[in-house]
């Protein structure tokens, strides 16, 4: 196949994908961007002298964009180019066009969508957590989109080829996404058989993987960096007073964003200088000392910065006393002050309130605080959750380093004989 034939093939695939996007009501701006990325792929093929565009060429195109960096550090435009390349090669290999629908709740319609809704309700009735049910919805929505693109309108039309084809498409996803999607699909297929919706249990087609979630090294900031961040807050205005009090709750007491934003006046036990909360994540009650620094910052905010409100929540929007602050806003607040303080390389690190929680754990370890005490401060259900912070205690980890034993000279003599033998 010569280059011109291949270009027509690439153009043909691109136009078919664009036609599909138009039917799915994608914006003209998105389609224009897609065309621009197709042109980049065409130029890449010409420069490299390739005669076809397959998974191999797609991988080389992506590697050239990423270079020696990481995907998460790429610009939005570069990520879009990679997405375009993957869409085209996936369409080339499977005949299916992956697409995105922003409004997930409206995604699940028709008979297949109704079956997924019933499955989610079944899981909810069995007491599974809202997070698990939400994840099931996300991963099964992808299965739904695959069946929708294949023209399936009812699960009675489901075939072995549909399931195997969907699993093949997953090869373009991360290991974590593949694992979670396969798990959700396996449980869903078993449910369909138990409810008599399917007569054949296709779950045996869903492979089991040995994926284990890798614990990431917690992001931490030094004591000096934390102090610089706090000093960057302008406490001469209502918003600054509020932000300063919230930052202190995160970096001095290690409270999670959900617990800071959910803090009410009932949680502040002033007579005994204690903050008592039921943690949003664990549902466990914890009591923490209301440190003078933290308490004074909260009082300063309540007296001179908090808008009038009927709400019981402590932290409100600066210009609207009828709305409590939400977690994403707190994340933006922490990020803003870390940048204002001139903290280096925050784009390469986590820069939200949880990083301040990690930093507190690191500081406590440096001060030789026992693990059970740190666990209690952070509100962990057990010390097993706290042990992950041991990996950031470099000072004490260095004490565990073993000396490399010397190698006998006869080893090198033996290697030399082998190499020249």
SVG drawing of the C-alpha trace seen along z (x, -y; Angstrom):
<svg xmlns="http://www.w3.org/2000/svg" viewBox="-36 -44 77 65">
<polyline fill="none" stroke="black" stroke-width="0.4" points="0.0,0.0 1.6,-3.3 1.5,-6.6 -1.4,-8.1 -3.5,-5.0 -2.9,-5.1 -3.7,-8.8 -7.1,-8.1 -7.6,-5.3 -6.7,-7.6 -8.9,-10.3 -11.8,-7.9 -11.6,-6.7 -11.4,-10.2 -14.4,-11.3 -16.4,-8.3 -15.5,-9.1 -16.4,-12.8 -19.7,-11.8 -20.4,-9.6 -19.4,-12.5 -21.9,-14.8 -24.7,-12.3 -23.8,-12.3 -24.0,-16.1 -20.3,-16.8 -19.5,-20.6 -18.1,-22.1 -15.0,-23.2 -14.4,-19.6 -14.6,-18.3 -12.3,-21.0 -9.7,-20.1 -10.1,-16.4 -9.4,-17.3 -6.3,-19.3 -5.0,-16.2 -5.7,-14.0 -3.5,-16.3 -0.7,-16.0 -0.9,-12.2 -0.8,-12.5 2.3,-14.6 3.9,-12.2 3.3,-9.2 4.8,-11.1 7.9,-12.2 8.5,-8.6 7.9,-7.1 5.2,-4.7 2.9,-3.0 0.1,-2.1 -1.5,-3.4 -1.9,-0.6 -1.4,-0.1 2.4,-0.1 2.4,-3.5 -0.1,-4.8 2.2,-3.8 5.2,-5.6 3.1,-8.7 2.1,-8.7 5.7,-8.1 6.9,-11.0 4.4,-13.3 5.2,-12.1 8.9,-11.9 10.7,-11.4 7.9,-12.9 4.7,-11.6 1.2,-11.6 -0.3,-13.5 2.1,-16.4 1.1,-16.9 -0.9,-19.9 -4.6,-19.5 -3.9,-19.7 -1.3,-17.0 -3.7,-14.7 -6.4,-15.4 -3.9,-14.4 -3.2,-11.1 -6.9,-10.5 -7.5,-11.2 -4.7,-8.7 -6.2,-6.0 -9.8,-6.6 -8.6,-6.1 -6.6,-2.9 -9.4,-1.5 -11.8,-2.1 -9.3,-0.5 -8.9,2.6 -12.5,3.1 -14.8,1.1 -16.0,-0.6 -15.8,-4.3 -15.3,-5.2 -17.1,-8.4 -17.8,-10.4 -21.1,-11.5 -20.8,-14.2 -24.1,-13.7 -23.7,-10.2 -27.2,-9.9 -28.9,-10.5 -26.5,-8.0 -28.4,-4.9 -31.6,-4.7 -33.5,-2.1 -33.9,1.5 -30.1,2.0 -29.9,-1.2 -32.9,-0.1 -31.2,3.3 -28.1,1.4 -30.3,-0.9 -32.0,2.1 -28.6,3.7 -27.4,0.5 -30.5,0.5 -29.9,4.1 -26.4,3.3 -27.6,0.4 -30.2,2.6 -27.5,5.0 -25.7,2.3 -22.8,1.5 -21.3,-1.9 -22.3,-4.8 -18.7,-5.0 -18.8,-1.4 -22.2,-1.9 -20.9,-5.1 -17.9,-3.2 -20.2,-0.4 -22.2,-3.0 -19.1,-4.5 -17.6,-1.2 -20.9,0.3 -21.7,-3.0 -18.7,-2.2 -20.1,1.3 -23.4,-0.4 -21.8,-2.8 -20.0,0.1 -23.3,2.0 -25.0,-1.2 -22.3,-1.8 -22.7,1.8 -26.5,1.2 -27.6,3.4 -31.0,2.4 -31.7,5.3 -29.6,7.6 -31.3,10.6 -29.2,9.6 -26.0,9.9 -23.5,12.4 -20.2,13.9 -18.6,11.7 -20.0,8.5 -18.3,9.3 -15.0,10.4 -15.0,7.3 -15.6,5.0 -12.8,6.7 -10.5,6.2 -11.2,2.5 -10.2,2.2 -6.6,2.9 -6.2,-0.8 -7.0,-1.6 -4.9,-1.7 -4.5,1.4 -6.7,0.0 -9.5,-0.9 -9.3,2.6 -9.4,4.3 -12.4,2.2 -14.3,2.5 -13.8,6.3 -14.9,6.7 -18.1,4.6 -18.9,6.5 -18.4,9.9 -20.8,9.1 -23.3,7.5 -23.4,10.6 -24.0,12.9 -26.8,10.6 -28.5,10.8 -28.5,14.6 -29.9,14.6 -32.7,12.3 -33.6,14.4 -32.6,11.6 -29.9,13.8 -30.2,17.5 -26.4,18.0 -23.9,17.0 -21.3,15.1 -19.2,14.1 -16.8,17.0 -15.6,15.0 -14.4,12.1 -10.8,12.8 -9.5,12.4 -6.3,10.3 -3.8,10.1 -3.9,6.4 -3.1,4.9 -3.4,1.2 0.0,-0.2 0.2,-2.5 1.5,-5.8 4.1,-7.7 2.3,-10.4 3.0,-14.0 4.4,-16.1 5.7,-19.6 8.3,-20.7 7.6,-22.5 9.2,-25.6 7.0,-25.4 3.8,-25.0 4.7,-28.1 5.4,-30.0 2.0,-29.0 0.3,-30.2 2.2,-33.5 1.0,-34.0 -2.6,-34.5 -3.9,-38.0 -5.8,-37.9 -6.9,-41.5 -10.1,-40.6 -13.0,-38.2 -11.9,-35.7 -8.4,-35.6 -9.6,-35.0 -11.7,-32.1 -9.0,-30.6 -6.4,-30.8 -8.6,-29.0 -9.3,-26.2 -5.7,-25.8 -4.8,-25.5 -7.4,-22.7 -5.7,-20.8 -2.0,-21.3 -2.2,-21.4 -4.9,-18.8 -4.8,-16.8 -8.6,-17.0 -9.8,-15.8 -11.4,-18.3 -14.9,-16.8 -14.6,-17.2 -13.4,-20.8 -16.1,-21.8 -18.7,-19.9 -17.6,-21.4 -20.6,-22.8 -20.8,-24.8 -21.9,-21.7 -18.5,-20.2 -16.7,-23.0 -16.7,-22.2 -15.2,-25.4 -15.6,-24.8 -13.2,-21.8 -11.2,-23.0 -12.0,-20.0 -13.2,-19.5 -15.5,-16.4 -16.6,-15.1 -18.0,-12.0 -15.6,-11.5 -17.3,-11.6 -15.1,-8.9 -14.9,-6.4 -18.1,-7.3 -15.9,-7.0 -16.1,-9.7 -12.8,-11.4 -11.9,-14.1 -9.0,-16.5 -7.6,-19.2 -8.7,-22.7 -5.2,-24.2 -5.0,-27.9 -3.7,-28.8 -6.6,-27.1 -9.2,-28.3 -8.1,-31.9 -8.2,-31.7 -11.7,-30.4 -12.8,-33.0 -11.2,-35.8 -13.2,-34.5 -16.5,-34.2 -16.2,-37.6 -14.9,-39.6 -15.2,-37.5 -18.3,-35.2 -21.4,-36.4 -24.8,-36.3 -26.4,-33.0 -29.0,-30.5 -26.7,-27.6 -25.0,-25.6 -21.9,-25.2 -18.8,-27.2 -17.2,-27.9 -19.4,-29.7 -18.9,-31.4 -17.5,-34.8 -20.3,-36.6 -23.2,-34.2 -24.1,-33.1 -26.7,-30.6 -24.0,-28.3 -21.4,-26.3 -18.0,-25.7 -17.5,-22.5 -14.4,-20.3 -13.3,-21.4 -13.2,-25.0 -11.0,-24.1 -8.7,-22.3 -8.4,-25.4 -7.7,-27.5 -4.8,-25.3 -3.4,-25.3 -3.7,-29.0 -1.7,-29.8 1.0,-27.2 1.5,-29.0 1.4,-32.4 4.1,-31.2 6.3,-30.3 6.6,-26.6 8.7,-24.9 7.4,-22.2 3.9,-22.0 2.6,-21.0 4.6,-17.8 3.1,-17.1 -0.3,-16.9 -1.3,-20.4 -4.6,-20.0 -5.7,-19.7 -4.8,-16.0 -1.2,-16.9 -1.3,-19.0 -2.7,-16.0 0.2,-13.9 2.7,-16.6 1.4,-16.6 2.0,-12.8 5.5,-13.3 6.2,-16.0 4.9,-13.8 7.2,-10.9 10.2,-13.2 9.4,-14.1 9.4,-10.3 5.7,-10.3 4.5,-6.7 2.5,-5.2 -0.7,-4.6 -0.7,-8.3 -0.4,-9.4 -3.2,-7.0 -5.5,-8.5 -4.7,-12.1 -5.5,-11.3 -8.6,-9.3 -7.5,-6.1 -9.5,-2.9 -6.2,-1.1 -2.5,-1.6 -2.3,0.4 -3.6,-2.7 -0.9,-4.8 2.0,-2.5 2.1,-4.0 3.6,-7.1 6.6,-5.1 7.9,-5.3 8.3,-9.1 10.4,-9.0 13.7,-9.0 15.7,-9.8 14.7,-6.7 14.6,-4.6 18.3,-5.4 19.0,-3.6 17.7,-0.4 20.2,-0.4 22.5,2.6 26.1,2.4 26.9,4.1 29.1,7.1 32.5,7.2 32.9,9.4 35.8,11.9 38.5,11.3 38.1,14.8 34.7,13.8 36.3,11.2 39.0,13.7 36.3,16.2 34.4,13.6 37.6,12.7 38.3,16.3 34.7,16.7 34.8,13.6 38.1,14.5 37.6,18.2"/>
</svg>
